[in-house]
Amino acid sequence: MATVELYLVRHGQTYLNKYFRIQGWSDSPLTDKGIADADNAGARLAKIPFAAAYASDTNRAQTTAKHILAANQTLTPAALQTEVGFREENFGYYEGLDSGFTWHAVGSPVGLNSFNAMIRELTIEKTKDMFKAQDPYHDAENNEEFWARVQPALDRVMAAASDGDKVLIASHSTTIRSIVSKFNKKIDISVPVENGSITKLTVTDGRYRVDYYNNTTGKLN
């Protein structure tokens, strides 16, 4: 029986986060707070003996991962691997727009005025489909397209891992929410993923279990 533990960390705050702009496949640097978010996650994860570390190909995820690994007692930043499959959801036409305006524009036709409300009432899977349908260019990812890249990325991580490995994955809010939703529908993912928070999954013989979600201050294991 092979068991692997995955530690998913949302990147630190970026300038687009600070300005309340949509940031999916768009990218921006970490703010000073974002660096502190990454360093705080690194301090909390310092004693976790990571066997491997991955980040999406965005600057914000890779910078976060490198700060975490700089504090780690086992791996160094040089060990970081890039995995494009762990990118954030692609919001298509809505990339870079004001987030409050966008959530209202997309959700108000069905009586929902925030992203969290859409996730809570419609599910995160149907919310992706709604963004795709309302994007005038249809460049936004629907749920099927999203999982067509995320699941193979998870599969590649697991294929490279050995029994007992602990693996760091620096990723993004909606990606982490979606992974948690797929493997545990009981967790309320309408609660936002905080910058620098830690979500842990244990995978045993291909079966995923969510150990905790959006841990910002609590004890880690």
N, C-alpha and C positions, 0 to 999 in steps of 0.2 A: 504494500500500500504506500504510494508516494504522496507526500504532502509538501506543498509550497505555500509560503505566506507572501502576500503582495501588499505593500504599503503605498497607497496612492496619495500623493500630496498635490494640492492645488497650488499653482504658482503664487508668488507674492503679488501685492498690488502693483498695477501698472498705471501709466499716465492715462490711458483710455478708461481704466477702471475708475480712477480718480475723477475724471471728467464725465462719468456716467455715459460712456459711449459703447455701442455694441462692438464686441471684440471676439470674433470667432476665428476665422483664418487670418484676419488682420492681426497686426502685432505692434507692440510698443514696449519701451524699456520699463524696468522696474523703477518705482519711485524710491525715495529713502525709506518710506514705510514698507515698501515691497521687499527691499533688502533685509530689513528687520524681520519681516514675516519669514523669509527664507532662513535667516540665521536662527530664529526661534525654533523653526521646525528642525534645523540641523542639531541644535542643542538637545532637543527632545529625542531625536533619533540617534544620537552619537554612539550609544552603546549597542545599537542593533547591528549584528554582524552580517551586513549585506553581502550576498554572493554576486549580485549583479545590480546594475542601475540603468534605468532608461528614462528618456525625456522625449516629448514630442519635438518636432523640428522647429518650434518657435523659440525665439530668443528668450521670451519670458520664462518658459518651462526649463530650458537648458541652464539659464542663469540661476534659477531657483535650485535646480539639482546640484549644480556645482558648489553652491554655498552649503547645501546640506552635506555633500560629500567631503567638503573641506573640514568639517567638524567630526566626520565619522572615524571610528577607531579601526575600521577594517578596509574600506575602499577609499580611494582618492578621486578627485575630479577627473583624472586621466582615464578612469574606468568607465566613464559615462558613455552610453550607447544611444544613438538617435533612432526613434521609432515613429515614423510619420503617422502611423495608424492611431496614435494617441493624441492627435490634434483635437482642438475644440470643434464643436459643431460649426458647419459652414452656414452662415446666415445670409449669404448671397447678397441681394440688393440692399439689405438692411445693414450691412457691415459699415461701421463707423458712424452710424446715425445716433442721435440722442436716444438713450435706452427707454426713458419714460414715454417719449413720443412713440417709439416703435412698438412697445408692448401695448399701448392704447390703440394704435392704428391696426395692429394685427388682431388683438383680442376683443376690442369693443363691439365688433359685429355679433359676437356671441355673448356679450355681457360681461367680459373679463378685461380688467384694465392693468394687469401686471403679469409678468412672466411666472411668478410664483403661483398666482391664482390660476393661470392656464395649466400649469403642471398639476396643481391640486385637483382641479375639476375635470380636466380632459385626459390626464396622464402625460408624461413627458414624451411618450412615443407619438401620440396624436398631435401634440404641440409641434413636433418637428414636421409632421405631415402638413399641418396648417400653414407653417412658414413657407414651405415649398409651394403650396397651392396659391398663396397670396403674393409671392415674389413675382413681380411682373416679368422678370427674366427667367424664372424657375431655376436659378442657380443654387438656391438654398438646398441643403440636404434634407431629404425625407428620412424617416426612420430606417427604411430598408437600405438606403445608400450609406447612412451613417454606420450601421452594423456591418455592412460589406467591407469596411476597412478596419473597424475596431476589433471585431472578433478575430480576424486573422492575426492582428497584432498581439492580442492576448494569447492566441495559439502559438505564435512564434516564441513569446516569452516562456511559455510553459514547456515547449519542446526543448529549449536550451537549458532549462533548470533541472536540478537534481533533487532527490528526496531530501527534505529538511532545509532547502534554500530559503532565504529571505531576500526579497527583491524590492527595490525602490522604483517607483514609477512617478515621475513628475508630469502632471497633466493639467486638466482644465475643469472648470465647474460643471458644465453640462455633460462632459464626457464622464466625469466621476458619478454624477447623478444618474446618468443612463446605465452605467455598469451596475450600480447599486440596485436600481429599479429592476433590471433584468433578473437579478439573483435573489432579491428579497422585496416582494411587493408590500410587506408590512411596514417598512421604514418610510417615514414621511420625508420624501425628498423635495417637497415644496419648501422645506427649510433650506435656505441658501447655503452653498458650500463656501466657507470663509477662506480668504487668502491665507495660505500657509497651513491650513488644517490637514489632518491626517485621517484617512479612511483605510481600514484594513480588511482584506479578504483572505480566507484560507481555502486553498484548492486541494482537494483530496481525490485522487484518481479521476480528475476531470469534473468533479462536483464542486461548485463554488458556494462558499458560505461567507456572508458579510458579518465580520466580528464587531466592527463599530464604524460609525459614519460621522464625518465632520468633527473630529475630536480636536479641540483647540487648546485645552488646558488639562484634561484628565490624564490619568496614568495610562501608559502604553504597555503592550505586551507583544 
